[in-house]
Amino acid sequence: MAMNLQGRMLRPHNQIQRPSLGKGPPSSSCDVFINHRSTDTKRTVATLLYDNLRILGFCPFLDNKTMKPGDKLFHKINDAILECKVGVAVFSPRYCDSYFCLHELALLLDSNKKLIPIFCDVKPSHLRVVNNGRWRPPWDPEDVRRFEAALEEAKYTVGITFNSSNGNFSDVVNSASDIIINTLIELEDEEEHNLPIARGSEMGDIESQTISNNKAAPRIFQSNNRPVTLKFENVVYKIKPKEQQGFMSKRRKQTEEKVILKGVSGMVEPGEILAMLGPSGSGKTTLLTALGGRLGHEGSITYNGLPFSNAMKRNTGFVTQDDILYPHLTVSETLIFTALLRLPNSLTKNEKILQAENVIRQLGLSRCKDNIIGGYLVRGISGGERKRVSIGQEMLVNPSLLLLDEPTSGLDSTTAQRIMSCLWEVAKGGRTVVMTIHQPSSRLYYMFHKVLLLCEGNCLYFGKGSDAINYFSSIGFCPKVAMNPSDFLLDLANGVYSNESEEDHGSVKQKLIGEYKKRIDPQLKAMLHDEVVEDCDHGSDEVDRNKEIREYGRWPTSWRQQFCVLLRRGVKERRHESFSGLRIAQVIVVAVFAGLLWFKSDTSHLQDQGQGQCLVAEFPSIKQIGIGLKGQVVAAVALGIMLVAYRLVAYFALMRIGVTKKLA
């Protein structure tokens, strides 16, 4: 249903088709409220956007265009904001000097309106509510606090950045119009399907339950179970070389073990996003795997002061770089089956289905929820949608700690921003989010609360992302030109600064490592130790902690429930294989081969024929024992999916009867 308008502003009016947003003629109420500083933008972005939306058939509100003489300023603006569906904030260098601009912004966010920011000739980090003495009359302190909170939230909302000196006004206006239209369509979808009813014709008896439209979302999704503070100190990981076998092996010298991580430290608190940056081979994925409890290591990694345990494993979400999904299940089926397997029995079946529908809407998957996932040989949803489904599977269980390995790799900038917005909302709910990422855009970079820069297993920087440039400038590494901060950090991690030769790259890295150990590492270690003391002083006793571990360590569902859900999921996934061409060809080839072996043979060899036929019949089962089980165990241990979601005995029982596929 979503529409991507590719038209330009100067397209004739009769060639523009407005999307069907509701029945009947266009409403005279405000669709889009444009918030801007008129002295900066009234003849540029805001006015052009207003005109373009009018051409497309919408009803935007712009103060100097919409208001007439005699209108009461606050009354008119407040009514327009309350009636609008989407707000557009055009930030400019003097935006924060205006009381009216900040009042409109705060009212938009207080009214829970969808906000689309446009940063025109200003960086988000430069926007601050500062008392410069020019406010007349002086602002109320309560208003100032309200404005600061609204501005901080808007700065970390994904939007559009525009430089009027070398940018194209047509591009930014059309991009903003496309985003507005898609947002309006999504809002209409959510209104029409406020609490969707699962489709019994496609989902069988699992999804045939009707959910009332006035039922609230399960409480498990609204609040975090147990906020987790993640601390890691002096984490070291080494790879031991394999012993060489064969003759001449004794004469070869043993190679030295390779150190992947060299004393990495850091801390992430609930509500924060930590992004690990670095070139390929710097140890990002290795560190992420160690933080997820899937890798042996040296050093200390604690979760609320406790080591990793089975309870913490079930309270942790891990999204791998490669999306491991069933290709022939739909988006809705995938998330509903996950909810039925991983959500506790304290929730009813209807509440679990409602939980899955809530995640679908929150991740913007409503338009493709009935489409199959797809894979290498089957066409399905896009890569960004597949990534959001993978994230949704982990969000279903309301994890306190969410780990993601390059969630934006291979995606376009718009899709990457949407995924980051979802993760920002996840962290905002009191969860701890840690991710590895390659070359984020500047807009994504400023959404990170903390940044960890790695180089060949060494730390080069740990701290706020907005302070990274100032830190490197203080030690003599200042960017020569304005550039994306993440690009500058990756250049430094590769030893590239200015026009140094290849021989100087090593010296640049060593200097950065030395400065980190001298400036940042002591402060970080002191902070980690102070936090440990505080945890010990204010934490519960050992008995309460063990009780909490046992509570979180229980399986969410019984073995019988897991078996039944896996059975239904396996049947739905393999229904397409019943009469596939490959299966028919396999049966025909085996039948012809067996027939040719004993064609026109003497009846005296009847015993040999029976033995041969038994061998042919048992061959597939014997092959599965040797190959299927080994491959499945490796996949289960490597990905850690089944060990968290359900018991392995239920899965292997279904695999032996041929219902579950080898790679789940």
C-alpha positions, 0 to 999 in steps of 0.5 A, a space after each residue: 500500500 505504501 507509495 513512493 512518489 518519484 515526481 518532481 515539484 514542477 510536475 503539472 497539478 493534473 498529473 499528481 495523484 494523491 494517495 487514498 488517505 481515508 474515504 471521501 474528499 480531502 479534509 480541511 483539517 491540517 495534515 502536516 504542521 511545518 515548524 520553522 524559524 521564519 527569518 531563516 527559512 520562510 523563502 526556502 525549505 519551509 515554503 517550498 515544502 508547503 507548496 509541494 504538499 499543496 500541489 500533492 493535495 495535502 493540507 499543510 500548516 505554515 504560519 506565514 501562509 495559513 494564518 490570516 489577519 485577526 487569527 489568535 497566534 497561540 490559539 491557531 497554532 495549538 489547534 493546528 498541532 493537535 489536529 495534525 497527523 505529522 509534524 515537520 521541524 525545520 531546524 536552522 542556525 537561529 531556531 533555538 532563539 525563538 520561543 514560538 519554535 521551541 513551544 511548537 516543537 514541545 507541543 508536537 512531541 507532547 501530543 505524540 505526533 510523528 516528527 520528521 526533522 530537517 536540519 538545514 545549515 545546522 548540525 544536530 549537536 549544535 542545537 542547544 537551548 541557551 539563555 543568551 539574554 535576548 529572550 523577551 520576556 524572560 522564559 519560565 524555567 519550567 518552559 526551558 526544561 520542557 524545551 530542552 527535553 523536546 529538543 534533545 528528543 528531536 535531535 536523536 530522531 532520524 531526519 534529513 540533513 541539508 546544506 543550502 550552500 551546495 545542496 539542491 532544494 528540489 531534492 530535499 523537498 521531494 525527499 521530505 514529501 516522500 517521507 511525509 506521504 509514507 508516514 501518513 500511509 503507515 499511520 492510516 494502516 495503524 488506525 485501520 488495523 489498530 489491533 489486527 485479527 490473526 487470519 485463521 485461513 492461513 495460520 491454522 488453529 494457532 492464529 484463528 483466535 480473535 483479539 478484541 480491538 480494545 484489549 491492551 498490549 501485554 505488560 511484558 512489552 511495555 516495560 523492561 523486566 530487569 535492566 542490565 548494566 554491562 561491564 567488561 574489563 581487560 577482555 583478552 581473546 587468543 587463538 591457539 594454533 592447531 598442532 601440525 600432523 604428519 611427517 616433518 611436523 616435529 621439525 617445524 616450529 610452533 607458531 605463536 598464538 594470535 591475540 585477537 582482543 588485547 585488554 578491551 574495557 568499557 561499560 554500557 548502562 540501561 537506555 544506552 546504545 554502544 557502537 563498536 567501530 573499526 576496520 575489518 579484522 579489528 575484533 568487533 565481532 569477536 568482542 560482541 560474541 564474548 559479550 554474549 557469553 558465546 566465547 571463552 575469554 580472559 578478563 572480566 565481563 559482568 551483568 549487574 555485577 554477576 557473571 554470565 549464566 543461563 538466566 542471562 542467556 535467556 534475557 539476552 537477544 543476539 541478532 547475527 549478521 546473517 538472517 537465519 529465518 525460514 524462507 517459506 514462512 510469512 513475516 506474521 507466521 515467523 513472529 507468531 511462532 516465535 512468540 508461542 515458543 519463547 513467551 512465558 505461560 503467564 501470557 495466554 495464546 491471544 496475548 502472545 499473538 497480540 505481542 507479535 502483532 505489536 512488534 510487527 507494527 512497531 517495526 513497520 512490517 504491517 505492509 509485508 506481514 503476509 509475504 513470505 520471508 524468501 531466501 536464495 532460491 525463493 523471492 520474498 521480502 527485502 533485505 531491510 525487512 528481513 533484518 527487522 524480522 530478525 530484530 523483532 524475534 529478539 524484541 518479542 521476549 523483551 530482552 534486557 540486553 540486545 546484541 547486534 552484529 552489523 545490523 545495517 550492512 548491505 542496506 540503503 541509508 533510508 532503511 538503515 536509519 529506520 532500523 536505527 530508529 527502532 533500536 533507539 526506541 528499544 534502548 529508550 525503554 530501558 534496555 542495553 543495546 550493543 552493536 557492531 557497525 561499518 561506516 555509519 552516516 553522520 545521522 546514525 553516528 549521532 544516535 550512538 550514546 557511546 562509541 568504542 573504536 578498535 584497531 587490531 584488538 586495541 582500544 583507541 577511544 571509548 566515550 561519547 560519540 559527540 566527544 570523539 572529534 574533540 578528543 582526537 583533536 586534543 592529541 594532535 589528530 584534527 580533521 583537515 576538512 569537515 567530514 563524517 565523524 565515523 569516516 575520520 575515526 575509521 581512517 585513524 583506526 587504519 593509521 591514515 592521517 593526512 598524507 602519511 606514507 605506508 610506513 607511518 601508518 604503524 606509528 600513527 596507530 601506536 601513538 593513538 594506542 599510547 594516548 588511549 592508555 594514558 588518557 582514557 583507560 585510567 579514568 575508565 578503570 576507575 569508573 568501573 571499580 567505583 561502579 563495582 563498589 556501588 553494586 556491592 553496597 546496594 545489591 541484594 544478598 546472594 540468596 535473593 540473587 540466586 532466586 532471581 537467577 532461578 526465576 529467569 532461568 526457567 523454560 518459558 513453555 513446557 516440552 509438550 507445548 514446544 513439540 506441538 508448536 515446532 510440529 505445526 511450524 515444520 509442517 507449514 515450512 515444508 508444505 511446499 515440498 510435498 510435490 516439488 519437482 526435485 522430490 518427484 525426480 528423486 523418487 523416480 531416479 531411485 526407483 529406476 536405479 533399483 529396478 535396473 539392478 535386478 531387472 530380469 534376474 533369476 528368482 533364485 536370487 530373491 534373497 539378494 533382491 530383498 537385501 538390496 532393496 532394504 539397503 536402498 530404502 535405509 540409505 537416506 536414513 543412514 545418510 541423515 544420521 551421519 550428516 544431518 545431526 552433525 550439521 544441525 548440532 554445529 548450527 545450533 551451538 554456533 547460532 545459539 537459537 535453539 538453546 534459548 528458544 526451546 529444548 533440543 530434544 523436542 527439535 531432534 524428535 521432530 527432525 527424526 520423523 522428517 518434519 523439521 528441516 536440517 537448518 532451522 
